């Protein structure tokens, strides 16, 4: 039954996407637009309660834990460097970086958020991405011991470390 779906006309795929014309954002992008740029307001699903960025952080952190914190810090880092950051799911990575956006250029690099060194995973993914002319950047997140990661303000004190098989300068390669 599932195989028949792949042979149907493209118009039938619409039923698998959003039924309305609403915008769908990832957690990191929604929080960034709300807390850093102040251009997005986030409401409860019934639309009656407006959430401030700290509440949104707590909800995401409560549900996804430190993995959300790491991903948000990395997303925020690359956005502040001027990159357009999108999901890297199609490449087996956490994020994909674009110079000006997917409408204008192919992605420049794939980003993987790593808790510690994973040499085998790095080698396999790096080889695949090199075939697609993309650089793999592994990012580890360094959280100070006295930092309360349950609070959005902690992101100011968290740093990231970049590792790549090529020389990679976030500002020069932009």
Helices and strands as residue ranges (DSSP letters): H 2-5, G 10-16, H 27-35, E 42-43, E 50-51, H 53-64, H 66-80, E 84-87, G 89-91, E 95-98, E 109-113, H 119-131, E 135-142, G 152-156, E 159-164
